[in-house]
Amino acid sequence: MDYLIGAANNVTDHETNMEGKNPDASSTAPKLLTPAQKQLLKRQQELEYWKRHSKQLRSRNLITGLTIGAFVVGLFSYTILSVRQEKIMDEIDDEAKIFVMKGPRTGANS
């Protein structure tokens, strides 16, 4: 497709064909492309590029998604296991109960 754009840009109005005549609408010489046609060609090239590389892009996205998912599941599992094993609050609660039971006796709590 790039060769069409390059060839079309090289054509000028004063060129002649092999018979010495000016090219007309029936000749096979490439014509100048309008900006809309150039944009269409560019979009077609981009579409071809994405069609060719979509499989590779999908596989990269899948690998990235699985990696992020594994990280999230691992972090969640680690957090749950560490909280489950944590007994600091239970020990503090037990100490508070013992202190209340053995605490000094006053007129208010006896």
Order of alpha helices (4+ residues) and beta strands (2+ residues): alpha-alpha-alpha
